[in-house]
């Protein structure tokens, strides 16, 4: 029996293969990821981190050519979700929205978890967002400027109470770092633990605390309503959403800090997979859809690629450990 070559059939098959390749999304040609993607968010649905993650997930679907499903894994101060992301298979089909708590909670002795994930358990892909801490007082306050406030704190240690987060949380560290940079003992302005910025702002209006060091984003409704006065932001530069609020650096204090969010893959993920996600996120962060979403949040945009995000995480980890020891919440 002779086996001949059907030229017409072969040409037809090759044509179909080429059409399929040309029609595929650019990132899909790499074969990474090869199936649906799970996007782990360590915080509850409806919050800022979740909202940003869902927006990014929708845009990632378009870039990767695969469905991206947000999964909220809450508990343990964010560590259950971070832990799930860190221990996932490094095949590109699980990504995690990592947050500032990743470089904080392992420094404490408050967690019941035996093995707490750290930034070293991840392969950083991109930093997307940062919301700097702010200094907010009631509109009826006697302090019109940060200089007025810090002058009072220095002269009257222990008489001012601040709030904004649980003890040892990011806004507590913001307070401590500001005071330390200003040459004022960190206990000169006491900190009242709260469940979050919203609770702290209500305490501020009720007169039970005098300062809130949460982000200006969280205080914006009350700032716009004229009930809260923003004295400063702990950012590298002024926030376009608050153009009249000076940075601490402008006021002579070289201190900046904030809560941030980024994307990471499990440790030992291949460079090829990381590159696919990094390329996609670099495009997404400049997209009209994300820029408009972040502006209306309002959420700050700060992009760092994989290498720079890795350095950022190492620096943040060292900084948080130092501050937490300073305020007595580190093991």
N, C-alpha and C positions, 0 to 999 in steps of 0.2 A: 504494500500500500504506500502510495506516495503522499507526502505531506507538503502541500504547496502553501504559498503565502497569499492571503487575500489582501491585496494592496489597498483596495477601496475601503475595506473594513478597518484595516490598521490606521489609515489616514483619518478615518472618522473618529476612532477611539482617541488618537493623539490630539485631535482637535478639541474633543470634549475635555480631555485632561488639561490642556492649555487654557481653555475658557474657565475652568474651575479655579485654576491657580490665579489667573488674572482677576477673577471676580472676588477672591478672598480678601478680607481686610489685611492691611500691611502687617499687623502684629500677629495675625493668626497663622501666617506663613511659617513662623518659627516653631509652631506646635506647642507654644506655651502661653497660657495653660491649655491643657488638652480636654478640659471639661468644665462644668459649673464651678464657680468660685464662691467660697464662703468668706464673708467679710465680718470678722468678729469685732463687736463694739463692747468694751468692758463696762459700759454705763447704760442706764435705763433708756427706754424709748421716749422720745419727746424732748430730751435735753439737748444742749448745744452740740455735744460730741455726736450724739445720734443723728441730729439734723444734718450736720456736715457730712457724716459718713454716708447717709442715704443719698445726698446729692452727688457725692463722689462716686458712689456705687453705680448710679444710673449712667454717669459719664464713662465709667470704666467699662461698662457693658459694651458701649459703642466702640471703644478702642480695642478691647480684647476679642470681641466677637463671641463672648460667652456670657451666660447669665451670671449676675453677681447678686447674691442674697445676703442681706444684713442680718446677723444673728446677735442679739443682745445677751451677753453672758455677764450678769451682774453679781455683786457680792464681794466681800473681802476688801472693800475699799478700792475696787478696780482690779484686784489681783487675780480673781477667778478667771476673768476674761483674758487678762494678759497671760495667765498660765496656760489657758486653752490654746491661745495663739502660739505661744512659745513651744508647746509640745506637739503641735500638728506636724504632719508629714511635710517635709521641705520640697514639695512637688509643684508649688505655684498655685495650688488650688485652695489655700487658706491664707488670707491676709488679715492683719490686725490694725485697728486704729489705736495706736499707742498714745498715752497721755502722760502728763508730767508726773503722775503718781508712780510711774514705772521707775523713776530715779529717786523716789522718796521712801516708799513703805519698807523697803528692805533694810533701811537704816534704823527702823524702830524695833521695839520689842513688844509691840502691841498686837501683832498678827498671830493668829493661832496656826497658821500654815507652817509646816516644817520647811518646805522649800519654796521660797518666795522668788518669783522670776525677776530678773534684772535686765537691763538693756543688753547685757552680754549674751542673753539667751535668744536674741533676735538678730536678724540681718536688716539693718535700717535701709529703707528705700527712699523716703522723702519726708521732709518736714513741710507741712502745708499751712499751719496757722499758729499765731501767737496772740493772746489777749493780755496785754500788760496790766499789772496791778495799778491801782489808782489810790489817791488820798481824797476821801470824801467826808464832808462834815454837813451838818444841818444848815439850811439857808439862814436860820436864825442865829447861827453860831457867831461868837465874837471874833473868830479867826478868819480873816479875809485872805490870807496868803499862807503858804507852807512855812515861810519864815516865822510868821506869828505863832503858828501852831507849835513848831519845834522849839521856839524860844520859851513858850509856856511849859512844855514838857520838861525841858532842861531845868527850868527854875522850880518846877513843881512835880518832881518825880512821884509816880504812883497815883496821881489824881486824875489821870486820863485813862479811859478804857476804850479799847478798839475791838472790832469784831469783823467777821467776814467768812470764817471757815472753821472746821474743827481745829482743836489745838494741834499744832504741828503741821497744819495744812498749808497750802501754797500762799494763802493771803496772810497767814501768821508769819511765815518766813519773809514775806514782803515787808511787813512791819519791822521785823527784827533786823533785816538787812539795811533798811533805810536808817534806822536809829544808829546802828553800828557805824555806817558810813558817815553819819553826821557827828560821830564822836559822843553819842549819848548812850548810856547803858540800856541794853535791850529790855530790861524790866522797868524802865522809867515810864513806859506806856504799857499798861497791862493788857492782856488779851482775853476776851470772853469767848469761849467756844460757841459756835452756832452751827446749825445744820447746813448753812450755805449763805450766799450773799443776800438772797431775798429776805431771809429771816433777820440777818444783821442790819439791813437797811430799815426794816420795820422797828428794830430796837433803837436805831439812830433817831428816827422820827419821834419815837416815844420818849427819848431823852435818857434811855438806860445805858447807852454807850455814846461816846462823843466823836468817834472816828470809825470809818469803814475803809479797809484797805483792799477790797475786792476790785475787779476791773471796772472801768468806767462804762463798759458795755452793759454790765449788769445793773448799773445805777442810772442808765440813760433815761428811762421813763420819768424818774423822779428829778433828775437834773433838768430835763426839758420842761418839767412842770413847775420848776422854780422852788422845789422843796428841799433839794440837796445841792450843795455847792462843791464843785470839783476844784481842788487846790493844785493837784499835780498828777502826772502820770509817770509810771516807772518804765518808760519806753526809751528806745534808742533815739526816736524822733517823734515829733508831735503827730497825733492821730488826726487824719483829715476829718474824722467825724467829730472831733473836739478841738478845732483849730485854735481856740483861745486858752487851752489848758497847757501850761508849760511842762516840760519834762524835768525830772530831778536833775539831770545833767545840766540843763540850762540854769538851774538854781544853784549850781556848784557842788552837787552831790553825784559822784560817779557810780550810780547804782541803777540797774534795770533788772526786772524780773517779771514773769508772767506765766500764765497757764498756756500750754501749747498742745498741739495734736499733730501726729504724723502717721505715716504708713510704714509697717514693717512686716517682714516675712520671717518664718522660723530660721533659727540658726542652721548653718550649713546648706542653705539654699544656693543653688548654682549661680554663678555670675551671669549666665545667659538669661535665667529667669528674672533675676534682679534688674537686668538691663531692660527687659521688656516692660516691667512695671514702672521703672524710672522714666523711660521714654514716654509712656502713656500719661503719667502724672505730671510731667513737665509740660505736656500739651494741655492737660486738663486745667492746671492752675492758671493758665493764661486765657482760658476760654471765656467767652462772653457770659455763658450760663453761670459758671462758678463765680466769676468776678461780681456779677450782679447779685447773686445769692449772698455772697459774703458781705457785700456792701449793705444790703438791706437787713442782715442779721442783727446788728452789724457784728461781723467777725473780722479780725485782722488777718491779712495774708502775709505769710513769710515762707518763702520756698527755699529749701536747701536740698540738693541732690544727695545721693547715697553717701558719698565720701564726707561731705560737709555735715550731713546729719549725724554721721558716726562720731565726728569730733564734737559736735554740739552735745550729744548724749553723754559723752565722757566728761565734758566740762560741767554739764548740769548735775551729773551724779556727784562729782566732787564738791560742787557748791552746796547742794542740798545737804549732804552729809555734814559739812562744816557748820552750816546754819543750824541744823537740828541738834547738833551737840551744844551749840551756843545757847539755845533756848531750853535745853534739857529734855528733848523728846527723842534723842538718839540712844540706842543701846550701847 
